[in-house]
Amino acid sequence: MNHIIREDIERIVSAPLPWDEFSGANILISGGAGFLPAYMVETLMYLNHHRFIGGKPPCTVSIIVRNKDRAEQRFPVAGFGSGFYSRLFILEGDVCEPLSRRYDYIIHAASQASPRFYQTDPVGTLSANTLGTANMLEVARRSASKGFLFFSSGDAAYPINPTKVRSCYSESKRMGETMCVAWANQFGVPAKIVRISHTYGPGMKLDDGRVFADFTRDIVNGGPIVLHSDGSAERPFLYVSEATTAFFTVLLKGKVAEPENVANPYQFMKISELADRLATTFGMRVERRERQDSAYAVSPLPGVKPPIGRLIQLGWHPEITVEEGFWRTVESYVEAS
């Protein structure tokens, strides 16, 4: 874990949340090696080593991943009983397959979030959000879990044409939310929902295709910062540590079956403005080029500031600017190189 990520995790666990609820808990995270859930894994491991001591039993975390070797690169597991990841189990498999074990908390984060996959693997994209969600909710029901968290998307708030292939993502996220509401009402599963908007930070794939990953790659490579559009689309940009704090806030304190927007409306701007601000921060120029990637599915959704009033009432408030957040992000990649 490099020092940027460690600082992020320390900031997350400093939040005034009932962290002791996880002491001794058995936790399942689907897609746990992915960009966003990986920060949750790191946080839980940090709690084991720095908070759950002096008689407080540590938690056990199991993650479901598609590629175990890749997950072990992200989490160098030394074996149960030793090392920082000593209570982390990596399970290779499909999130749609049944599970027999019981879990106190379940975080369903497995999903293809990059627009590159919406054209090339729409079935895989929607399966994790529908069949996988039903499977995870059933595990929670059988386990009488204390908490369930579904990673949805800001896209779910805006209906789009279901006959367009790109809708495989947003429509399946909408159905995943409906499933959470259904299992909560019929079976009492404490299903909570986070609608995640443009989140960036250390650990994201620089070939992801989304603008924050593209800009980070450009900066790490020495520039220029390349715009593949006219830059008029408006988006809110949230740093990953603040997103992670929001996830835990909703899981531990949020209302069942009510989606919460996880976004930073204070860093809401046009893509062109983001490029200009980063160019000033890193001393680079901005260049415009036509996108050559035909597989990339451009979002048709308008730019809207997501309201976060309910999360603010729960004690969460984003503060990190794009200048600070991208500096931390770039620094983490430079340190890892």
C-alpha positions in Angstrom: 0.0 0.0 0.0 1.6 3.3 -1.0 1.6 6.3 1.2 -1.2 8.1 -0.7 -3.6 5.2 -0.3 -2.6 4.8 3.4 -3.4 8.5 4.0 -6.7 8.0 2.3 -7.6 5.0 4.4 -6.6 6.8 7.6 -8.9 9.7 6.6 -11.7 7.2 6.0 -11.5 5.5 9.4 -11.3 8.9 11.1 -14.9 9.5 10.1 -17.3 9.4 13.1 -19.0 6.1 12.1 -19.9 3.0 14.3 -16.9 1.1 13.0 -17.1 -1.4 15.8 -20.2 -2.9 14.1 -17.7 -4.7 11.8 -15.7 -6.2 14.7 -16.0 -10.0 14.5 -18.2 -9.8 11.4 -18.1 -12.0 8.4 -18.2 -9.8 5.3 -18.7 -10.6 1.6 -17.7 -8.1 -1.2 -18.5 -9.1 -4.7 -16.0 -7.6 -7.3 -13.8 -6.8 -4.3 -10.7 -6.3 -6.3 -12.3 -3.5 -8.4 -11.4 0.1 -8.1 -14.1 1.2 -5.7 -14.7 -1.9 -3.5 -10.9 -2.4 -3.1 -10.8 0.8 -1.0 -13.5 -0.8 1.2 -11.3 -3.9 1.6 -8.3 -1.9 2.5 -10.4 0.0 5.1 -11.6 -3.2 6.7 -8.1 -4.6 6.9 -6.8 -1.4 8.4 -9.5 -1.6 11.1 -8.4 -5.1 11.9 -4.8 -4.0 12.5 -5.4 -0.6 14.1 -8.8 -0.6 15.8 -10.0 -4.1 16.4 -7.3 -4.8 19.1 -7.3 -5.2 22.8 -10.1 -7.8 22.9 -12.1 -6.7 19.9 -12.3 -9.6 17.4 -11.2 -8.7 13.8 -13.6 -9.0 10.9 -13.2 -11.6 8.1 -13.6 -10.4 4.5 -14.3 -12.6 1.5 -14.2 -11.2 -2.0 -15.6 -12.7 -5.2 -13.4 -12.0 -8.2 -13.2 -13.2 -11.8 -9.4 -13.5 -11.8 -7.7 -14.6 -8.6 -4.1 -13.9 -9.9 -5.0 -10.3 -10.7 -6.7 -9.9 -7.3 -3.6 -11.2 -5.5 -1.6 -8.5 -7.3 -3.9 -5.9 -5.7 -4.0 -7.7 -2.3 -0.7 -9.6 -1.6 -2.3 -12.2 0.7 0.4 -13.8 2.9 -1.9 -16.5 4.2 -4.5 -16.6 6.9 -3.0 -15.5 10.3 -0.2 -13.4 9.0 0.3 -10.0 7.3 -2.0 -7.0 6.7 -4.4 -9.1 4.6 -4.4 -12.1 7.0 -8.2 -12.2 7.2 -8.9 -11.7 3.6 -10.1 -14.6 1.4 -10.1 -14.4 -2.4 -12.8 -16.5 -4.0 -12.6 -16.9 -7.8 -16.0 -17.3 -9.4 -19.1 -15.8 -10.9 -21.3 -13.5 -8.8 -24.3 -15.2 -10.4 -23.4 -18.6 -8.9 -25.0 -19.7 -5.6 -23.1 -19.4 -2.3 -23.6 -21.6 0.7 -21.9 -19.6 3.5 -23.5 -17.0 5.7 -22.4 -13.4 5.9 -23.2 -10.6 8.4 -22.6 -7.9 5.7 -22.8 -8.1 2.0 -21.5 -5.4 -0.4 -22.5 -6.1 -4.0 -20.1 -4.1 -6.1 -19.4 -6.6 -9.0 -20.2 -4.7 -12.3 -18.6 -3.6 -15.5 -18.5 0.1 -15.1 -16.5 1.1 -18.1 -18.4 2.2 -21.3 -15.9 0.1 -23.2 -17.8 -3.0 -22.2 -21.3 -1.8 -22.9 -20.9 -2.4 -26.7 -18.7 -5.5 -26.5 -20.2 -7.4 -23.6 -23.7 -6.1 -22.8 -24.9 -9.5 -21.6 -22.0 -9.7 -19.0 -22.7 -6.1 -18.0 -26.4 -6.6 -17.3 -26.0 -10.1 -15.8 -24.0 -9.0 -12.8 -26.5 -6.2 -12.0 -29.6 -8.4 -12.3 -28.8 -12.1 -11.8 -25.9 -11.3 -9.6 -28.0 -8.9 -7.5 -30.7 -11.5 -7.0 -28.1 -14.1 -6.0 -26.5 -11.7 -3.5 -29.8 -10.7 -2.0 -30.7 -14.3 -1.5 -27.5 -14.9 0.3 -28.4 -11.9 2.5 -31.9 -13.3 3.1 -30.6 -16.8 4.1 -27.9 -15.2 6.3 -30.3 -12.8 8.0 -27.5 -10.3 7.2 -27.2 -7.1 9.3 -26.5 -5.0 6.2 -26.5 -5.2 2.4 -25.1 -2.5 0.1 -25.8 -2.3 -3.7 -23.5 -0.3 -5.9 -25.8 1.4 -8.4 -25.1 4.3 -10.6 -26.2 7.9 -11.1 -27.4 6.7 -14.5 -30.2 4.8 -12.8 -32.0 8.1 -12.1 -32.5 8.8 -15.8 -34.6 6.5 -18.0 -33.1 6.0 -21.5 -34.1 4.1 -24.6 -33.9 0.4 -23.6 -33.4 -0.6 -27.3 -30.0 1.0 -27.4 -27.2 -1.4 -26.4 -25.7 1.1 -24.0 -28.8 0.9 -21.8 -27.5 -2.6 -20.7 -25.8 -0.7 -17.8 -28.3 1.9 -16.7 -31.4 -0.3 -17.1 -29.8 -3.2 -15.2 -28.8 -0.9 -12.4 -32.4 0.3 -12.3 -33.6 -3.3 -12.0 -30.9 -4.0 -9.4 -32.4 -1.1 -7.3 -35.9 -2.5 -7.8 -34.7 -5.9 -6.6 -33.2 -4.3 -3.4 -36.6 -2.7 -2.7 -38.4 -5.9 -3.4 -36.2 -8.1 -1.1 -36.4 -5.4 1.6 -40.2 -5.3 1.5 -40.9 -9.0 1.1 -38.1 -10.6 3.1 -36.8 -7.8 5.3 -33.4 -7.7 3.8 -31.7 -4.5 5.0 -30.8 -3.5 1.4 -29.3 -0.1 0.9 -28.4 1.6 -2.4 -25.7 4.0 -3.4 -25.9 5.8 -6.8 -22.3 6.5 -7.7 -21.3 9.3 -10.0 -17.9 10.1 -11.6 -15.4 8.8 -9.0 -11.6 8.8 -9.6 -8.5 8.1 -7.6 -5.6 5.7 -7.0 -6.2 2.2 -8.3 -8.4 3.0 -11.3 -7.4 1.5 -14.6 -5.8 4.1 -16.8 -7.2 2.4 -19.9 -10.7 2.5 -18.5 -11.9 4.9 -21.2 -13.7 7.4 -18.9 -12.5 11.0 -19.0 -10.9 11.0 -15.5 -8.8 7.9 -16.3 -7.8 9.3 -19.7 -6.7 12.6 -18.2 -4.8 10.9 -15.4 -3.0 8.7 -18.0 -2.1 11.8 -20.0 -0.7 13.6 -17.0 1.3 10.5 -15.9 2.7 10.2 -19.4 3.8 13.9 -19.4 1.0 15.4 -21.4 -0.7 16.9 -23.3 -4.2 16.5 -21.8 -6.3 15.2 -24.6 -10.0 16.1 -25.1 -11.9 13.6 -27.3 -15.1 15.8 -27.5 -16.1 19.4 -27.4 -15.9 19.2 -23.6 -19.4 20.6 -23.1 -20.7 17.7 -21.0 -21.0 18.5 -17.3 -20.1 16.0 -14.6 -19.5 16.0 -10.8 -16.1 14.6 -9.8 -15.6 12.8 -6.5 -12.3 11.6 -5.0 -12.3 7.9 -4.1 -11.6 8.2 -0.3 -14.6 10.5 0.1 -16.7 8.0 -2.0 -15.6 5.2 0.3 -16.6 7.1 3.4 -20.0 7.6 1.8 -20.4 3.9 1.1 -19.7 3.0 4.7 -22.0 5.8 5.9 -24.9 4.5 3.9 -24.2 0.8 4.9 -24.0 1.7 8.6 -26.4 4.6 8.9 -28.5 4.9 5.7 -32.2 4.1 5.2 -33.2 0.8 3.8 -34.5 0.7 0.1 -33.8 4.4 -0.5 -31.0 5.3 -3.0 -28.4 7.8 -1.9 -26.4 9.9 -4.4 -22.7 9.6 -3.9 -21.3 12.5 -5.8 -19.6 15.9 -5.3 -21.9 18.6 -6.6 -19.3 21.2 -5.5 -16.9 19.9 -8.1 -19.5 19.9 -10.9 -18.0 21.3 -14.2 -17.7 20.9 -17.9 -15.1 18.4 -19.2 -13.3 21.3 -20.8 -13.1 23.1 -17.5 -11.7 20.0 -15.8 -9.1 19.8 -18.6 -8.1 23.4 -18.2 -7.9 23.2 -14.4 -5.7 20.1 -14.6 -3.5 21.7 -17.3 -2.9 24.7 -14.9 -2.2 22.4 -12.0 0.3 20.2 -13.8 1.7 22.8 -16.2 0.5 21.1 -19.4 -1.4 22.1 -22.5 -4.8 20.8 -23.7 -5.1 19.2 -27.1 -8.3 18.2 -28.9 -8.4 14.9 -30.9 -11.2 12.8 -32.3 -11.8 9.6 -30.4 -10.6 6.5 -32.3 -12.2 3.9 -30.0 -15.4 2.8 -31.8 -16.3 0.5 -28.9 -16.6 3.3 -26.4 -20.3 4.0 -25.8 -20.8 7.8 -25.2 -23.4 8.6 -22.5 -26.5 10.4 -23.8 -27.4 11.6 -20.3 -27.5 15.3 -19.4 -25.2 16.8 -16.8 -27.1 17.2 -13.5 -25.9 18.1 -10.1 -27.0 15.1 -7.9 -28.6 16.2 -4.6 -26.7 14.9 -1.6 -28.8 16.5 1.2 -29.7 13.2 2.9 -26.1 12.1 3.0 -25.1 15.5 4.5 -27.7 14.8 7.2 -26.0 11.5 8.0 -22.7 13.5 8.5 -21.0 13.1 5.1 -19.7 16.0 3.2 -17.2 16.0 0.2 -14.4 18.5 0.5 -11.6 17.5 -1.9 -11.2 19.6 -5.0 -10.2 18.2 -8.4 -6.8 19.9 -8.1 -6.1 18.1 -4.8 -7.7 14.8 -5.8 -6.0 14.5 -9.2 -2.6 15.5 -7.6 -3.0 12.7 -5.1 -4.1 10.3 -7.9 -1.1 11.1 -10.2 1.3 10.9 -7.2 0.1 7.4 -6.4 0.9 6.2 -10.0 4.2 7.9 -10.0 5.1 6.3 -6.7 4.0 2.9 -8.0 6.1 3.1 -11.2 
